[in-house]
Amino acid sequence: MAWIVLVISGLLEVVWAYFMKQSDGFSRPWPAFVTVATMILSFVLLAWVVRVLPLSLTYAVWTGIGVVGTAAVGVLILGEALTPVRLLALCMIIGGIILMKISSSS
């Protein structure tokens, strides 16, 4: 169950990052509200998960989902460029998370 909650928390990080961009510096109320609401929920879920899973693994997975997911949103929705170097960096992040999981006992 903790892994499912961790993935949901990571996906919420992607949601709040996207809506923070859409809020235009918190000058647009609805995107700003979605940003804050999903940020709070993401942190609450993350706080629950760190009670169950190791902190280093939990945080690596959570931030990894956030980085890779936000980069995907940037490319697929916001039209940002996906250069070979950025793709390599994302692959390295994913590889690092996999290594963290392999090296963990949870």
N, C-alpha and C positions, 0 to 999 in steps of 0.2 A: 504493500500500500504506500509506503514512504516514497518509492520510486515514481509511482504515478503522481503523487502530490508534488514531487520535485519537478517533474516534467511540466505539469500544469503551472507551477510557479515560474518556471523558466519561460514558458510561452506567454505568461502574463507580462513578463519583463519585455518581451518583444512588443506586445500590445502597447504598454505604456511608453516605450521609446518612440513608436510610430506616432502615437497621439500627442506626445510632447512636441514632435516636429510639426504636427498639424495645428497645435495650439498657437503657433507663431509667437513664441515667447510668453505664453500664458495670457495672450491678449484676446483669444477666442474662448468664450466660456465653456462650451460643451466639450471640445477636445481637451481643454484644461481639466475639466471635471473627470473625464474618462482617464486621463493621465494619473491624476491623484488617486482615484478609486482603485485602478488596477495596480498601481504602485503599492498601495497599502495592502491589498489582498496578496500580491506577490510576496511581500515581506512577511506577512503573517504566515503564509504557507511555508516559506523558507524557514522561519523560526521554528515551526513545528518539525520540519524535516531534520534540522540539525540536532534535535533531541534524540533522533533515532539513528541517523547515519553519521559517519565521521565528517567533521567540519571541512577538512581539506577536500575530500571527494565531493561533498555536497556543494560547496562553493564553486569548485571547478566546473561541475556539471551545470549549475545554475547560470554562471556567467558565460559558459560555452554556448548554452542554448541561446542566451541573450545575444551574444556576439554574432554567432552564425545566423540565427533567425533574423536579427536586425539587418545584417548584411544582405540576406535574401530579400527582405522587404524592400530595402534600398534599391536593389537591382531590379526586382520584378515589378514593384509598384511605383517607386519614385524615379525610375529610369537612370539610376547611378551606374557608372561603368564597372564592369567586372573584368579587371585586367588579370593577366596571368600571375602577376605577383600577389594580388589580392586573393586569387583563388588558391595559390600555394599557401598563403598565410592562413586561410580558413581551413585548409586540409591539415596544416600543422596544429591548429587549435583542436580540431577533432581528434587527431592522433594523440595529442597530449591528454585529452579527456579519457580516451580509451586506455592509455597507459596508466592513468590514475586509477581507473576502475580495476584494471588487471592487478595492480599492485596493492589494492585494498582488500581487506578481508570481508567486506560487506557486499 
